[in-house]
Amino acid sequence: MGSYAVKEMFLTLQGEGMQVGRRAVFLRFAGCNLWNGREEDREAAICRFCDTDFVGIDGDNGGRYPDADALADKALSLWGGMLKPFIVMTGGEPLLQIDDALIAALKARGFESAVETNGTQPAPEGIDWICVSPKAGSEVVLRKGNELKLVWPQPGLNPQELEQWDFDYFLLQPMDGPTLASARDAAIGYILEHPRWRLSTQTHKVVGIR
């Protein structure tokens, strides 16, 4: 078993996708394989629109956890003992670090687990909810899960082609930034013409939580 580099971990409400509004421990792993997180390198990255700080281990409850039990124990302490615990593992790219040992440790503490991934890495068995957010220019190997959440529009990614992948839900999430309003209008228009898709909004930004 190896150690885990964690940017931050905190209690919040899930802000996006089909689990929106749900109480969750958010576990953000450090590191990503599509961008190193340095602004000076953004234009050369595969994913240029990331809005998340995943560099380092200096956030709330961040650090290098020595083993799966230590990380799962900290997550459980943040949950606070109410009902069945729920954890969302994100990044960066969480599947660079999530392994069988961590999934087993979380299950041993009663956690229902979710992952938000770019889909370029295989997922270990036992994750309860898999959300894949594909990025143009990357090789997606994880084409099966619960939720496909496409940040849109992305030149080079055609939503209709992604419908061939094996997911329960297909979501378009307007790309944040200076063109958010037009991206939202485009997503709404697309969904009105392609009803298999649903709109995902970053509600945590609307209501002011992280």
ABEGO torsion letter per residue (X at the ends): XBBBBBABBBBBBBABEAABGBBBBBBBBBEBAABAGBAAAAAABABAABABBABEAABBGBEBBABAAAAAAAAAAAAGGBEBBBBBBBOEBAAAABBAAAAAAAAAAGBBBBBBBAGABBBBBGBABBBBBBBBGBBBABABEABBBBBOBBBGBBAAAAAABBBABBBBBBBBEAAAAAAAAAAAAAAAABAABBBBBBAAAAAGBX
